Amino acid sequence: MAKVGLSKPFYAKYAAANQVVTYSGGASMGKAVEAQIEPDDNDIEKFYADNGPAESAQVFSGGTLTLNIDRLDSSVVGDIYGITPGSSATPVGTTLAFKADAVVPYVGIGLIAKNIVDNSAVWIAMVLPKVQFVHPTFDLTTQGETIEFSGNELTATILRDDTSDGNWLKMGYFSSEADAETWIKSLLSISAATT
């Protein structure tokens, strides 16, 4: 399976009660540039008996999502960092105030990875049910004689959801990007009208 593409980053606000997870206010984040999903639990604990490994265990303890997207719309930034966008009358514009005591909310994230298998395309939809974005860093460069394009890198902590299963990643394999997108939207409760 060869990885050949990445598309369609979605997000939705996360809520949980009595081990039931719900999502609301979901939408597209923009266009995907790059993503890395890295669990923290790459070590497998082993139990030795009779001079050799007899049992092993691996428990998910968290992870990191690094997501690079083409834009940072104020509505998306407001949702994923828990900020209510304000407005400026003169000049007219939208404002965001990152407050020291603001609580960054949990959100669900969906992505689509395009793969080639036996000369046919397969779209793998991935949903991280519960992540929390860390405060953004801004890496800015002045424009020189040539334009250097760069995306907007966001980092989030990956957590287990609050169901009894403690899911941290869900994946679906589909024969079209549209089917992968439909699956993500159904898991994150995103209607077609909001994207």
C-alpha positions in Angstrom: 0.0 0.0 0.0 1.6 3.2 -1.2 0.6 6.5 0.4 0.0 9.1 -2.3 -2.2 11.9 -0.8 -4.0 13.6 2.0 -7.2 15.6 2.0 -10.3 16.9 3.7 -9.5 17.8 7.3 -12.7 18.1 9.3 -13.3 19.0 13.0 -16.3 18.9 15.3 -16.7 20.0 19.0 -16.6 17.0 21.4 -18.9 16.3 24.3 -19.3 13.2 26.5 -21.7 12.1 29.2 -22.3 8.7 30.7 -19.8 7.1 28.3 -21.6 8.5 25.3 -19.7 10.8 22.9 -21.5 13.4 20.8 -20.2 16.0 18.3 -21.6 19.4 17.2 -20.6 22.4 15.1 -18.4 20.5 12.8 -17.0 21.8 9.5 -14.1 21.7 7.1 -10.8 23.1 8.5 -9.5 24.0 5.0 -7.3 22.0 2.8 -4.8 19.5 4.1 -1.0 19.9 3.4 0.5 17.4 5.8 -0.4 15.3 8.8 1.4 13.1 11.3 -0.3 10.9 13.9 2.2 9.8 16.5 1.2 7.6 19.5 3.4 7.9 22.6 3.2 4.1 23.3 5.7 2.7 20.9 7.2 0.5 23.6 5.7 -2.9 24.3 5.9 -4.2 27.8 7.0 -7.8 28.0 6.7 -10.4 30.7 9.4 -13.1 30.8 9.0 -16.7 31.9 11.1 -19.8 31.2 13.9 -17.5 30.1 12.0 -15.8 27.3 9.1 -13.5 26.5 5.8 -15.1 27.5 3.3 -12.2 27.4 3.3 -8.7 26.1 1.0 -5.7 26.5 0.6 -2.3 24.8 -1.7 0.3 26.3 -2.4 3.6 24.5 -1.2 6.5 26.7 -1.6 9.4 24.4 -0.1 10.8 21.3 0.4 13.9 19.1 -1.3 15.1 16.0 0.7 17.5 13.8 -1.6 19.0 11.1 -0.6 21.4 8.4 -3.4 23.1 6.6 -3.6 25.8 4.0 -5.5 28.5 6.0 -6.4 29.6 9.5 -10.0 30.9 9.2 -11.1 32.8 12.3 -14.2 30.6 12.8 -12.0 27.4 12.9 -9.4 29.0 15.2 -12.2 30.2 17.5 -13.7 26.7 17.7 -10.6 24.6 18.2 -9.1 27.0 20.8 -12.4 28.0 22.5 -12.3 31.6 21.5 -15.3 33.6 20.6 -14.4 35.8 17.6 -15.0 39.5 18.1 -15.2 42.4 15.7 -13.4 45.6 15.0 -15.5 48.5 13.8 -12.7 50.7 12.6 -11.2 49.2 10.5 -13.8 46.5 9.9 -12.4 43.0 10.8 -12.6 39.9 12.9 -10.6 39.7 16.1 -9.4 36.8 18.3 -8.1 37.3 21.9 -6.1 34.4 23.3 -6.7 34.8 27.1 -4.4 33.4 29.7 -7.1 31.5 31.5 -9.0 30.2 28.4 -9.9 26.5 28.4 -9.0 24.8 25.1 -11.9 22.4 24.2 -11.8 18.9 23.0 -12.6 18.2 19.3 -12.8 15.3 17.0 -10.7 15.4 13.8 -11.1 13.6 10.5 -8.7 13.2 7.6 -8.6 11.2 4.4 -5.4 9.5 3.2 -5.2 8.3 -0.5 -3.3 5.1 -1.1 -2.6 2.9 -4.1 -3.1 -0.8 -3.7 -2.5 -3.2 -6.7 -2.8 -0.2 -9.1 -6.2 0.9 -7.6 -6.9 3.9 -5.4 -8.1 3.2 -1.8 -9.2 6.1 0.5 -8.5 5.6 4.2 -10.7 7.8 6.4 -9.2 8.4 9.8 -11.0 9.9 12.8 -9.3 10.9 16.0 -12.3 11.0 18.3 -10.8 13.3 21.0 -7.9 15.7 20.6 -7.0 19.0 22.3 -5.0 21.6 20.4 -2.0 23.2 22.1 -1.6 26.9 21.8 -0.3 27.8 18.3 3.2 28.8 17.4 3.7 31.2 14.6 6.7 30.7 12.3 6.7 33.8 10.0 9.1 35.0 7.3 9.2 38.2 5.4 8.5 38.0 1.6 11.7 38.2 -0.5 12.3 38.3 -4.2 10.5 35.0 -4.6 7.4 33.7 -2.9 7.9 30.8 -0.5 4.6 29.0 0.2 4.0 27.4 3.6 1.0 26.1 5.4 -0.2 26.6 8.9 1.0 24.0 11.4 -1.2 23.0 14.3 -0.4 20.5 17.1 -2.8 18.6 19.2 -2.7 16.0 22.0 -4.4 12.8 21.1 -6.6 11.3 23.9 -8.8 8.3 24.3 -12.5 9.1 24.0 -14.9 8.7 27.0 -16.6 5.6 25.7 -16.1 2.3 27.5 -13.8 1.2 24.6 -11.5 4.3 25.0 -11.1 4.7 21.3 -8.2 7.0 20.1 -8.4 6.3 16.4 -11.0 5.0 14.0 -10.3 4.0 10.4 -12.4 3.1 7.4 -11.3 1.9 3.9 -13.3 3.1 0.9 -13.2 2.9 -2.9 -13.9 6.6 -3.3 -13.0 9.8 -1.5 -16.7 10.8 -1.4 -17.5 7.6 0.6 -14.6 8.3 3.0 -15.8 11.8 3.5 -19.4 10.6 4.1 -18.1 8.2 6.8 -16.1 10.9 8.6 -19.1 13.3 8.5 -21.4 10.6 9.9 -19.0 9.9 12.8 -18.5 13.6 13.6 -22.2 14.5 13.0 -21.4 17.0 10.2 -24.2 17.8 7.8 -23.4 18.5 4.2 -24.9 22.0 4.6 -22.2 23.0 7.1 -19.1 22.3 5.0 
